[in-house]
Amino acid sequence: MLTIKCAGCKSKLWKYEKLGRGEVLRCYKKRIQKIYGMNVSGDKIVCKCGNVIGIDKGGHIKMIGRAFTYSGTKQNK
C-alpha cells in the first residue's frame, strides 16, 4: 500500500494499492483505498496548496511525475 503525498507541501493525498513493479504513472480509481485531501478542478487533480498532481482520464489518474512523492510498499504480482 502506497501513501501518495504532494511534493510541494508534503500533505497526504490518498492511499493507493500498487500492483507490480515500476513507476507510479497511473493511479486507477478503483485501487484508491482512502482519500485524505485533494480537489478536482475540471479534469485536474489539485492539492490544497494548489499543486497539480495529475489529470483525470476517466478510470484512472495520469500522474505528473515531479508533483508527488510516495512511501510504502508495492505488491508484486
SETI-165630 format. One record per residue (C-alpha): residue in three letters; x, y, z. Coordinates in nm, 4 decimals, always signed. Each point is the difference from the previous one (the first is absolute). Last residue first. Layout:
<atoms>
<atom torlo="Ala" X="X" Y="Y" Z="Z"/>
...
</atoms>
This chain:
<atoms>
<atom torlo="Lys" X="+0.2159" Y="-0.9734" Z="-0.8988"/>
<atom torlo="Asn" X="+0.2290" Y="+0.1812" Z="+0.2414"/>
<atom torlo="Gln" X="-0.1682" Y="+0.2371" Z="+0.2458"/>
<atom torlo="Lys" X="+0.1630" Y="+0.3408" Z="+0.0324"/>
<atom torlo="Thr" X="+0.1083" Y="+0.1227" Z="+0.3416"/>
<atom torlo="Gly" X="-0.0369" Y="+0.3324" Z="+0.1788"/>
<atom torlo="Ser" X="+0.0922" Y="+0.3562" Z="-0.0792"/>
<atom torlo="Tyr" X="-0.0941" Y="+0.2282" Z="-0.2841"/>
<atom torlo="Thr" X="+0.0969" Y="+0.3314" Z="-0.1541"/>
<atom torlo="Phe" X="-0.2009" Y="+0.2350" Z="-0.2169"/>
<atom torlo="Ala" X="+0.0245" Y="+0.2838" Z="-0.2536"/>
<atom torlo="Arg" X="+0.3240" Y="-0.1123" Z="-0.1639"/>
<atom torlo="Gly" X="-0.1562" Y="-0.2850" Z="-0.1986"/>
<atom torlo="Ile" X="-0.3393" Y="+0.1413" Z="-0.0993"/>
<atom torlo="Met" X="-0.2429" Y="-0.2897" Z="+0.0491"/>
<atom torlo="Lys" X="-0.2616" Y="-0.1080" Z="-0.2526"/>
<atom torlo="Ile" X="-0.3032" Y="-0.0739" Z="+0.2178"/>
<atom torlo="His" X="-0.2024" Y="-0.3058" Z="-0.0958"/>
<atom torlo="Gly" X="-0.3436" Y="-0.1160" Z="-0.1083"/>
<atom torlo="Gly" X="-0.0975" Y="+0.3348" Z="-0.1547"/>
<atom torlo="Lys" X="+0.3225" Y="+0.1736" Z="-0.1019"/>
<atom torlo="Asp" X="+0.0338" Y="+0.2354" Z="+0.2976"/>
<atom torlo="Ile" X="+0.3291" Y="+0.1911" Z="-0.0267"/>
<atom torlo="Gly" X="+0.2606" Y="-0.0011" Z="+0.2751"/>
<atom torlo="Ile" X="+0.1583" Y="+0.1691" Z="+0.3012"/>
<atom torlo="Val" X="-0.0559" Y="+0.3695" Z="-0.0778"/>
<atom torlo="Asn" X="+0.1439" Y="+0.1978" Z="+0.2970"/>
<atom torlo="Gly" X="-0.2505" Y="+0.2520" Z="+0.1392"/>
<atom torlo="Cys" X="+0.0840" Y="-0.0433" Z="+0.3703"/>
<atom torlo="Lys" X="-0.3206" Y="-0.2041" Z="+0.0541"/>
<atom torlo="Cys" X="+0.1293" Y="-0.2485" Z="-0.2567"/>
<atom torlo="Val" X="-0.1477" Y="-0.0009" Z="-0.3516"/>
<atom torlo="Ile" X="-0.1326" Y="-0.2778" Z="-0.2234"/>
<atom torlo="Lys" X="-0.0723" Y="+0.1491" Z="-0.3413"/>
<atom torlo="Asp" X="-0.2967" Y="-0.0835" Z="-0.2267"/>
<atom torlo="Gly" X="-0.2062" Y="+0.2997" Z="+0.1059"/>
<atom torlo="Ser" X="+0.1435" Y="+0.0934" Z="+0.3377"/>
<atom torlo="Val" X="-0.0166" Y="-0.3027" Z="+0.2268"/>
<atom torlo="Asn" X="+0.1333" Y="+0.0502" Z="+0.3510"/>
<atom torlo="Met" X="+0.2129" Y="-0.2268" Z="+0.2119"/>
<atom torlo="Gly" X="+0.0296" Y="-0.0835" Z="+0.3674"/>
<atom torlo="Tyr" X="-0.0040" Y="-0.3276" Z="+0.1863"/>
<atom torlo="Ile" X="-0.1549" Y="-0.2531" Z="-0.2404"/>
<atom torlo="Lys" X="+0.0043" Y="-0.3666" Z="+0.1045"/>
<atom torlo="Gln" X="+0.0269" Y="-0.3241" Z="-0.1968"/>
<atom torlo="Ile" X="+0.0811" Y="+0.1146" Z="-0.3537"/>
<atom torlo="Arg" X="+0.0088" Y="-0.3230" Z="-0.2033"/>
<atom torlo="Lys" X="-0.3316" Y="+0.0618" Z="-0.1819"/>
<atom torlo="Lys" X="+0.1264" Y="+0.3417" Z="-0.1093"/>
<atom torlo="Tyr" X="+0.2989" Y="-0.1384" Z="-0.1887"/>
<atom torlo="Cys" X="+0.3075" Y="+0.2067" Z="+0.0761"/>
<atom torlo="Arg" X="+0.2173" Y="+0.0380" Z="-0.3063"/>
<atom torlo="Leu" X="+0.3732" Y="+0.0565" Z="-0.0472"/>
<atom torlo="Val" X="+0.1129" Y="-0.1378" Z="+0.3365"/>
<atom torlo="Glu" X="+0.3321" Y="-0.1492" Z="-0.1080"/>
<atom torlo="Gly" X="+0.0794" Y="-0.3657" Z="-0.0301"/>
<atom torlo="Arg" X="-0.0719" Y="-0.3225" Z="+0.1825"/>
<atom torlo="Gly" X="-0.3354" Y="-0.1673" Z="+0.0292"/>
<atom torlo="Leu" X="-0.3236" Y="+0.1011" Z="+0.1677"/>
<atom torlo="Lys" X="-0.0320" Y="+0.3348" Z="+0.1763"/>
<atom torlo="Glu" X="-0.2881" Y="+0.0285" Z="+0.2499"/>
<atom torlo="Tyr" X="-0.0346" Y="+0.3740" Z="+0.0597"/>
<atom torlo="Lys" X="-0.0499" Y="+0.2098" Z="+0.3121"/>
<atom torlo="Trp" X="-0.0890" Y="+0.3630" Z="-0.0738"/>
<atom torlo="Leu" X="+0.1136" Y="+0.3636" Z="+0.0123"/>
<atom torlo="Lys" X="+0.2292" Y="+0.0302" Z="+0.3005"/>
<atom torlo="Ser" X="+0.1599" Y="+0.3426" Z="+0.0467"/>
<atom torlo="Lys" X="+0.3653" Y="+0.0484" Z="-0.0940"/>
<atom torlo="Cys" X="-0.0500" Y="+0.3699" Z="-0.0963"/>
<atom torlo="Gly" X="+0.1597" Y="+0.0013" Z="-0.3449"/>
<atom torlo="Ala" X="+0.0588" Y="-0.3654" Z="-0.0847"/>
<atom torlo="Cys" X="-0.3611" Y="-0.0869" Z="+0.0909"/>
<atom torlo="Lys" X="-0.0308" Y="-0.3444" Z="+0.1553"/>
<atom torlo="Ile" X="-0.1162" Y="-0.3436" Z="-0.1238"/>
<atom torlo="Thr" X="-0.0004" Y="-0.2653" Z="+0.2732"/>
<atom torlo="Leu" X="+0.0718" Y="-0.3374" Z="-0.1542"/>
<atom torlo="Met" X="-0.1423" Y="-0.3377" Z="+0.1016"/>
</atoms>
